[in-house]
Amino acid sequence: MTDQPSQLNRRTLCKLVGACATAAVVAPRAMAERFTAPTPVDTGQVEAGAVKFPAWRGPQDTPSAPPPKPLPPEQRVGFAIVGLGRLALEEILPAFGKSLKAKPVALVSGSPDKLKTVASQYGIPPEACYSYENFDQIRDNPQVKVVYIVLPNAMHREYCERAAAAGKHVLTEKPMSVSSEDAQAMVQACQRAKVKLMVAYRIQYEPYNRRARELVQDKGLGRLVAYHGVNTQTVAEDGARQWRHKHAMAGGGSLVDIGLYCLNTARFITGEEPVEVYATTYSPPGDPRFADVEETVQFTLRFPSNTVANCLTSYGARDDKYQRLNLERASLDMPNAFLYQGQRLSVIDRDGDATRNAELTLQPKNQFAQELDHMAECVLSDRTPFTPGEEGVQDHRLMEAIYESARTGQPVRLKPVEGLDSFRGPPFEPA
């Protein structure tokens, strides 16, 4: 009797081993019968060096964007970032991580500690780190194809001219400089050196603002009657110490810093150049922040099509970056129009006996990465940038007319410019 349990256990064990062996043979067959080979809908195919997938959703759904097509690292265009302030560290350098055609290869700063720290973060070798004094040695760095100037406005001309003399293409932050005279000198310096010059008007590369331009210019919603742009933000109590509040360094106050977005975007969306401007300015008496530059500017632009642009910019009102477009058959509502991210676009029109407010949802793209990639593509394909130096010169001329109108209290008439996009390069195609 004592042997029976162990005999049963041996029998049970043998059955279990046999069952497992049978399952090991049957399982792959069953798996093969249950699952079929992947189809091209799942695997996609390679076309012109990129992976492409056929549509997998029905026509009622919004299609997904195609996979990105980044260039191999060794083929990307090298950029030197000149100036390591907030914009460079918070937006521009991180944007290289989303770029498809550009890479940071050099840094320029007047702060040795900051230069060393940032270089280590982005893998920039010590020999590609420059001070403002030895900046001209950048000519000997073949990795640098483009110099991106992110300095106070009054320094743009000097470093543009030095970069051009070193044989490097130039991407400069807006405003282009502190005067139309300086801006024109930058254009001429790059022309003499046969290098490209682009102004970093990020809004012209941003998807929601580009869609607004399309809706206006295809005339499907009728004539654009009015454009309204607001760009305001406040300044800390010790703001008078900032370079933006020194006229010699900035060239002006809220207009040249943030009001320029309203001015440039109104020109971009209409494609036209204004024939008349009228403006007023205000600065709180006794406020040291505005002893040298203006706090608030309100200006109106009249375009050849009789579209009117009403714009407000101020350092004295809480952060607001808003634009609204009034067309014959619809209104376009755009909160956050000038922010680095978070743009929105609603089309308000009639739907039978109701009013429809339809918000469009577009795939967001990093504005700085879009700029970097466009400049890189211009270098690779030898083309003129969509926002060349001439675009920046025109904005300076218009800002000078705005200040003149505010000074005299009278409208300033401008020489008409024929055609659309007269100061822009060939159309920009997003990557």
VEXDREN-2710 file (C-alpha; in Angstrom, 1 decimal):
% VEXDREN-2710
k/r/px/py/pz
1/MET/0.0/0.0/0.0
2/THR/2.8/2.4/0.7
3/ASP/4.1/2.1/-2.9
4/GLN/0.8/3.0/-4.6
5/PRO/1.0/6.7/-4.1
6/SER/4.5/6.9/-5.5
7/GLN/3.4/4.7/-8.5
8/LEU/0.4/7.0/-9.2
9/ASN/2.7/10.0/-9.0
10/ARG/5.1/8.5/-11.6
11/ARG/2.2/7.7/-13.9
12/THR/0.8/11.3/-13.5
13/LEU/4.3/12.8/-14.2
14/CYS/4.7/10.8/-17.4
15/LYS/1.3/11.9/-18.7
16/LEU/2.2/15.5/-17.9
17/VAL/5.6/15.3/-19.7
18/GLY/3.9/13.7/-22.7
19/ALA/1.2/16.4/-22.8
20/CYS/3.8/19.2/-22.7
21/ALA/5.8/17.6/-25.5
22/THR/2.7/17.4/-27.7
23/ALA/1.8/21.0/-26.9
24/ALA/5.3/22.2/-27.8
25/VAL/4.8/20.7/-31.3
26/VAL/1.2/21.8/-31.8
27/ALA/1.6/25.4/-30.4
28/PRO/3.7/26.8/-33.3
29/ARG/1.3/25.3/-35.8
30/ALA/-1.7/26.8/-34.0
31/MET/0.1/30.2/-33.8
32/ALA/0.9/30.1/-37.5
33/GLU/-2.7/29.3/-38.3
34/ARG/-4.0/32.2/-36.0
35/PHE/-1.7/34.9/-37.2
36/THR/-1.0/36.0/-40.8
37/ALA/2.0/37.8/-42.2
38/PRO/1.9/41.6/-41.9
39/THR/0.6/43.5/-44.8
40/PRO/2.0/46.7/-46.4
41/VAL/-0.6/48.7/-44.4
42/ASP/1.4/47.7/-41.3
43/THR/4.9/47.5/-42.7
44/GLY/4.8/50.5/-45.1
45/GLN/7.4/50.8/-47.8
46/VAL/10.5/52.9/-48.6
47/GLU/10.1/55.6/-51.2
48/ALA/12.8/58.2/-52.0
49/GLY/14.7/57.4/-48.8
50/ALA/11.7/57.7/-46.5
51/VAL/9.3/55.2/-45.0
52/LYS/5.7/55.7/-46.1
53/PHE/2.5/54.1/-44.9
54/PRO/-0.7/53.8/-46.8
55/ALA/-3.9/55.2/-45.2
56/TRP/-5.2/52.9/-42.4
57/ARG/-8.1/55.0/-41.2
58/GLY/-11.3/55.7/-42.9
59/PRO/-11.8/58.9/-44.9
60/GLN/-13.9/60.3/-42.1
61/ASP/-10.9/60.5/-39.8
62/THR/-8.1/63.1/-39.9
63/PRO/-5.0/61.4/-41.4
64/SER/-1.9/61.1/-39.3
65/ALA/1.3/62.9/-40.4
66/PRO/3.9/60.9/-42.3
67/PRO/6.9/59.6/-40.3
68/PRO/9.7/62.2/-40.1
69/LYS/12.6/62.0/-42.5
70/PRO/15.6/63.2/-40.5
71/LEU/18.9/63.5/-42.2
72/PRO/21.8/61.4/-40.9
73/PRO/23.7/63.4/-38.3
74/GLU/26.8/63.7/-40.5
75/GLN/24.6/65.3/-43.3
76/ARG/22.9/67.9/-41.1
77/VAL/23.9/71.6/-41.3
78/GLY/26.0/72.8/-38.4
79/PHE/24.9/76.0/-36.5
80/ALA/26.9/78.2/-34.2
81/ILE/24.7/79.9/-31.6
82/VAL/25.9/83.4/-30.7
83/GLY/24.6/84.5/-27.3
84/LEU/23.5/82.1/-24.6
85/GLY/20.6/84.1/-23.0
86/ARG/17.1/82.9/-22.1
87/LEU/15.9/82.5/-25.7
88/ALA/18.9/80.4/-26.7
89/LEU/18.8/78.2/-23.7
90/GLU/15.1/77.8/-23.2
91/GLU/13.9/77.5/-26.8
92/ILE/16.6/77.4/-29.5
93/LEU/19.1/74.9/-28.3
94/PRO/16.3/72.4/-27.1
95/ALA/14.7/72.8/-30.6
96/PHE/17.6/71.1/-32.2
97/GLY/16.3/67.9/-30.6
98/LYS/13.2/68.2/-32.9
99/SER/15.1/69.4/-36.0
100/LEU/15.5/67.1/-39.0
101/LYS/18.3/68.9/-40.8
102/ALA/20.2/71.0/-38.4
103/LYS/22.6/70.4/-35.5
104/PRO/24.5/72.7/-33.0
105/VAL/28.2/72.5/-33.5
106/ALA/29.6/75.7/-31.9
107/LEU/28.7/78.2/-29.2
108/VAL/29.7/81.8/-28.6
109/SER/29.3/83.6/-25.2
110/GLY/31.0/86.2/-23.0
111/SER/30.5/84.0/-19.9
112/PRO/33.2/81.3/-19.7
113/ASP/31.4/79.3/-17.0
114/LYS/28.1/79.3/-18.9
115/LEU/29.9/78.5/-22.1
116/LYS/31.6/75.5/-20.5
117/THR/28.4/74.3/-18.9
118/VAL/26.2/74.5/-22.0
119/ALA/28.9/73.0/-24.2
120/SER/29.0/69.9/-22.0
121/GLN/25.2/69.6/-22.1
122/TYR/25.1/69.6/-25.9
123/GLY/28.4/67.8/-26.6
124/ILE/30.1/70.8/-28.1
125/PRO/33.9/70.4/-28.0
126/PRO/36.1/73.0/-26.3
127/GLU/37.7/74.0/-29.6
128/ALA/34.2/75.0/-30.9
129/CYS/33.5/77.4/-28.0
130/TYR/34.3/81.0/-28.7
131/SER/34.3/84.3/-26.9
132/TYR/33.1/87.5/-28.5
133/GLU/36.7/88.6/-28.8
134/ASN/37.9/85.5/-30.8
135/PHE/34.6/85.0/-32.7
136/ASP/36.3/85.6/-36.0
137/GLN/38.2/82.4/-35.6
138/ILE/35.0/80.7/-36.5
139/ARG/36.1/81.0/-40.1
140/ASP/38.5/78.1/-39.5
141/ASN/35.7/75.7/-38.3
142/PRO/34.4/73.9/-41.3
143/GLN/31.6/72.3/-39.2
144/VAL/29.9/75.7/-38.9
145/LYS/27.8/76.6/-41.9
146/VAL/25.3/79.0/-40.2
147/VAL/25.7/81.6/-37.5
148/TYR/22.5/82.1/-35.5
149/ILE/22.6/85.6/-33.8
150/VAL/20.7/85.7/-30.5
151/LEU/22.1/88.9/-29.1
152/PRO/20.7/92.3/-28.1
153/ASN/19.4/94.1/-31.1
154/ALA/22.2/96.6/-31.4
155/MET/24.7/93.8/-31.7
156/HIS/23.1/92.1/-34.6
157/ARG/24.8/94.2/-37.3
158/GLU/28.3/93.7/-36.0
159/TYR/28.0/89.9/-35.7
160/CYS/26.2/89.6/-39.0
161/GLU/29.0/91.4/-40.8
162/ARG/31.7/89.4/-39.0
163/ALA/29.9/86.1/-39.7
164/ALA/29.6/87.1/-43.4
165/ALA/33.2/88.1/-43.6
166/ALA/34.1/84.6/-42.2
167/GLY/32.1/83.0/-45.0
168/LYS/29.2/81.8/-42.8
169/HIS/25.5/82.1/-43.6
170/VAL/23.5/84.1/-41.1
171/LEU/20.2/83.5/-39.2
172/THR/19.4/86.5/-37.0
173/GLU/16.7/87.0/-34.4
174/LYS/14.1/89.7/-34.9
175/PRO/14.1/92.6/-35.0
176/MET/16.9/92.6/-37.5
177/SER/18.7/95.5/-35.8
178/VAL/17.9/98.9/-34.4
179/SER/17.3/100.8/-37.7
180/SER/16.5/100.3/-41.3
181/GLU/20.0/101.7/-42.1
182/ASP/21.7/99.0/-40.0
183/ALA/19.4/96.3/-41.4
184/GLN/20.2/97.3/-45.0
185/ALA/23.9/97.2/-44.2
186/MET/23.4/93.6/-43.0
187/VAL/21.8/92.7/-46.3
188/GLN/24.6/94.3/-48.3
189/ALA/27.3/92.6/-46.2
190/CYS/25.8/89.2/-46.9
191/GLN/25.4/89.9/-50.6
192/ARG/29.0/90.9/-50.9
193/ALA/30.1/87.8/-49.1
194/LYS/27.7/85.7/-51.2
195/VAL/26.1/84.1/-48.1
196/LYS/22.5/83.8/-47.1
197/LEU/20.7/86.0/-44.6
198/MET/17.4/84.9/-42.9
199/VAL/15.4/86.7/-40.2
200/ALA/13.9/84.4/-37.5
201/TYR/10.2/85.3/-38.0
202/ARG/9.0/82.1/-36.3
203/ILE/5.3/83.0/-36.8
204/GLN/5.6/82.7/-40.6
205/TYR/6.6/79.1/-40.1
206/GLU/3.9/78.2/-37.5
207/PRO/1.1/75.9/-38.7
208/TYR/-2.0/77.9/-37.3
209/ASN/-0.8/81.2/-38.6
210/ARG/0.0/79.7/-41.9
211/ARG/-3.5/78.2/-42.1
212/ALA/-5.0/81.6/-41.3
213/ARG/-3.0/83.1/-44.2
214/GLU/-4.3/80.4/-46.5
215/LEU/-7.9/81.0/-45.5
216/VAL/-7.5/84.7/-46.1
217/GLN/-5.6/84.5/-49.4
218/ASP/-7.8/81.8/-51.1
219/LYS/-10.8/84.2/-50.8
220/GLY/-13.2/81.4/-49.9
221/LEU/-14.4/83.4/-46.9
222/GLY/-14.5/86.7/-48.8
223/ARG/-12.4/89.8/-48.4
224/LEU/-10.4/90.4/-45.3
225/VAL/-12.0/93.5/-43.8
226/ALA/-10.0/93.9/-40.6
227/TYR/-7.1/92.4/-38.7
228/HIS/-6.8/92.8/-35.0
229/GLY/-3.5/92.0/-33.2
230/VAL/-2.7/92.3/-29.5
231/ASN/0.7/91.4/-27.9
232/THR/1.2/92.5/-24.3
233/GLN/3.2/91.5/-21.3
234/THR/4.4/93.0/-18.1
235/VAL/7.9/93.9/-16.8
236/ALA/9.3/93.4/-13.4
237/GLU/9.9/96.4/-11.2
238/ASP/13.6/96.3/-11.8
239/GLY/13.0/95.9/-15.5
240/ALA/14.8/99.2/-16.2
241/ARG/18.1/97.3/-15.9
242/GLN/17.2/95.0/-18.8
243/TRP/18.9/95.8/-22.2
244/ARG/15.4/95.9/-23.7
245/HIS/14.8/99.1/-21.8
246/LYS/17.9/100.9/-23.1
247/HIS/17.1/102.6/-26.4
248/ALA/20.6/102.4/-27.7
249/MET/20.6/98.6/-27.3
250/ALA/17.0/97.8/-28.2
251/GLY/16.0/100.5/-30.7
252/GLY/12.7/101.0/-29.0
253/GLY/10.3/99.6/-26.4
254/SER/7.3/97.3/-26.7
255/LEU/6.9/98.0/-30.5
256/VAL/10.3/96.6/-31.6
257/ASP/10.2/93.7/-29.1
258/ILE/6.7/92.2/-29.1
259/GLY/4.6/94.6/-31.3
260/LEU/6.7/93.6/-34.2
261/TYR/4.8/90.3/-34.2
262/CYS/1.5/92.1/-34.9
263/LEU/3.1/94.2/-37.6
264/ASN/4.9/91.3/-39.4
265/THR/2.0/88.9/-39.0
266/ALA/-0.5/91.4/-40.5
267/ARG/1.8/91.7/-43.5
268/PHE/2.3/88.0/-43.7
269/ILE/-1.4/87.1/-43.6
270/THR/-2.5/89.7/-46.1
271/GLY/0.7/89.4/-48.3
272/GLU/0.4/93.1/-48.8
273/GLU/2.4/96.1/-47.7
274/PRO/0.6/99.0/-46.0
275/VAL/0.2/102.4/-47.7
276/GLU/-0.6/104.3/-44.5
277/VAL/0.2/104.1/-40.8
278/TYR/-1.2/106.0/-37.8
279/ALA/0.0/105.5/-34.3
280/THR/0.1/106.8/-30.7
281/THR/2.4/105.9/-27.8
282/TYR/2.3/106.2/-24.0
283/SER/4.7/105.7/-21.1
284/PRO/3.8/106.2/-17.4
285/PRO/5.4/109.4/-16.1
286/GLY/8.1/108.9/-13.6
287/ASP/8.5/105.1/-14.2
288/PRO/12.2/104.4/-14.7
289/ARG/11.4/101.3/-16.8
290/PHE/10.1/103.6/-19.5
291/ALA/12.4/106.6/-19.2
292/ASP/14.2/105.5/-22.4
293/VAL/11.6/103.4/-24.3
294/GLU/7.9/103.4/-24.7
295/GLU/5.5/101.2/-22.7
296/THR/2.5/101.1/-25.0
297/VAL/1.9/101.6/-28.8
298/GLN/-1.4/101.5/-30.7
299/PHE/-1.0/101.6/-34.4
300/THR/-3.2/101.2/-37.5
301/LEU/-2.2/100.0/-40.9
302/ARG/-4.1/100.5/-44.1
303/PHE/-3.4/98.1/-47.0
304/PRO/-4.0/98.6/-50.7
305/SER/-7.0/96.3/-50.6
306/ASN/-8.4/98.6/-47.9
307/THR/-7.9/95.9/-45.2
308/VAL/-7.3/97.8/-41.9
309/ALA/-5.0/96.3/-39.2
310/ASN/-5.5/97.5/-35.7
311/CYS/-2.7/96.6/-33.4
312/LEU/-1.8/97.1/-29.7
313/THR/1.4/96.3/-27.9
314/SER/2.4/97.1/-24.4
315/TYR/4.8/96.2/-21.6
316/GLY/2.1/97.3/-19.1
317/ALA/-0.7/94.8/-19.6
318/ARG/-0.9/91.2/-18.5
319/ASP/0.4/88.6/-21.0
320/ASP/-1.9/88.3/-24.0
321/LYS/-1.0/87.2/-27.6
322/TYR/-4.2/87.4/-29.5
323/GLN/-5.4/88.1/-33.1
324/ARG/-8.8/88.2/-34.8
325/LEU/-9.6/88.4/-38.5
326/ASN/-12.9/89.8/-39.8
327/LEU/-13.8/88.5/-43.2
328/GLU/-16.9/89.0/-45.3
329/ARG/-18.4/85.6/-44.5
330/ALA/-16.5/84.5/-41.3
331/SER/-14.3/85.5/-38.4
332/LEU/-11.1/83.8/-37.5
333/ASP/-10.4/83.8/-33.7
334/MET/-6.8/83.0/-32.7
335/PRO/-5.9/83.0/-29.0
336/ASN/-2.2/82.5/-28.2
337/ALA/-1.4/83.5/-31.8
338/PHE/2.2/84.7/-30.9
339/LEU/3.1/82.2/-28.2
340/TYR/5.9/79.7/-28.6
341/GLN/3.2/77.0/-28.5
342/GLY/-0.5/76.5/-27.8
343/GLN/-1.9/78.3/-30.8
344/ARG/-5.6/77.9/-31.6
345/LEU/-7.8/78.8/-34.5
346/SER/-11.6/78.9/-34.7
347/VAL/-13.7/79.7/-37.8
348/ILE/-16.9/81.5/-36.9
349/ASP/-19.6/81.5/-39.6
350/ARG/-23.2/80.8/-40.4
351/ASP/-24.6/77.3/-40.5
352/GLY/-28.2/77.5/-41.8
353/ASP/-30.2/79.3/-39.1
354/ALA/-27.4/78.9/-36.5
355/THR/-23.9/80.3/-35.8
356/ARG/-21.1/77.8/-36.1
357/ASN/-17.9/78.1/-34.1
358/ALA/-15.6/75.4/-35.4
359/GLU/-12.1/75.0/-33.9
360/LEU/-9.5/73.6/-36.2
361/THR/-7.0/71.2/-34.6
362/LEU/-3.7/71.1/-36.5
363/GLN/-0.6/69.0/-35.7
364/PRO/1.6/71.4/-33.7
365/LYS/5.2/71.9/-34.7
366/ASN/8.1/73.4/-32.9
367/GLN/8.5/76.9/-34.4
368/PHE/12.2/77.1/-33.8
369/ALA/12.9/73.7/-35.3
370/GLN/10.9/74.7/-38.3
371/GLU/13.1/77.8/-38.7
372/LEU/16.3/75.8/-38.2
373/ASP/15.3/73.2/-40.8
374/HIS/14.2/75.9/-43.3
375/MET/17.6/77.7/-43.0
376/ALA/19.4/74.3/-43.3
377/GLU/17.4/73.4/-46.4
378/CYS/18.3/76.8/-47.9
379/VAL/22.0/76.1/-47.4
380/LEU/21.7/72.5/-48.7
381/SER/19.7/73.5/-51.8
382/ASP/21.1/76.9/-52.4
383/ARG/17.8/78.8/-52.2
384/THR/16.7/82.1/-50.8
385/PRO/15.0/81.9/-47.4
386/PHE/11.3/82.6/-47.1
387/THR/12.1/85.4/-44.7
388/PRO/15.3/87.0/-46.0
389/GLY/17.0/90.1/-44.8
390/GLU/14.8/92.3/-47.1
391/GLU/11.8/91.3/-45.0
392/GLY/13.5/92.6/-41.9
393/VAL/14.5/95.9/-43.6
394/GLN/10.8/96.5/-44.5
395/ASP/9.7/96.0/-40.9
396/HIS/12.2/98.5/-39.7
397/ARG/11.0/101.1/-42.3
398/LEU/7.4/100.6/-41.1
399/MET/8.4/100.8/-37.4
400/GLU/10.2/104.1/-38.2
401/ALA/7.0/105.3/-39.8
402/ILE/5.0/104.3/-36.8
403/TYR/7.2/106.2/-34.4
404/GLU/7.1/109.2/-36.8
405/SER/3.3/109.2/-36.8
406/ALA/3.2/109.0/-33.0
407/ARG/5.7/111.9/-32.8
408/THR/3.7/114.2/-35.1
409/GLY/0.2/113.0/-34.3
410/GLN/-0.4/112.6/-38.1
411/PRO/-0.8/109.6/-40.4
412/VAL/2.2/108.8/-42.5
413/ARG/1.7/107.8/-46.1
414/LEU/3.9/105.2/-47.6
415/LYS/5.0/104.5/-51.1
416/PRO/2.8/101.7/-52.5
417/VAL/4.4/98.3/-53.1
418/GLU/3.0/96.3/-55.9
419/GLY/2.2/92.6/-55.7
420/LEU/2.1/90.1/-52.8
421/ASP/5.0/88.9/-50.7
422/SER/7.3/91.5/-52.3
423/PHE/10.0/91.1/-49.7
424/ARG/9.8/87.3/-49.1
425/GLY/11.6/84.5/-50.8
426/PRO/10.1/81.4/-52.5
427/PRO/7.2/79.7/-50.6
428/PHE/8.2/77.7/-47.6
429/GLU/7.3/74.0/-47.6
430/PRO/7.2/72.4/-44.1
431/ALA/9.4/69.4/-43.5
END
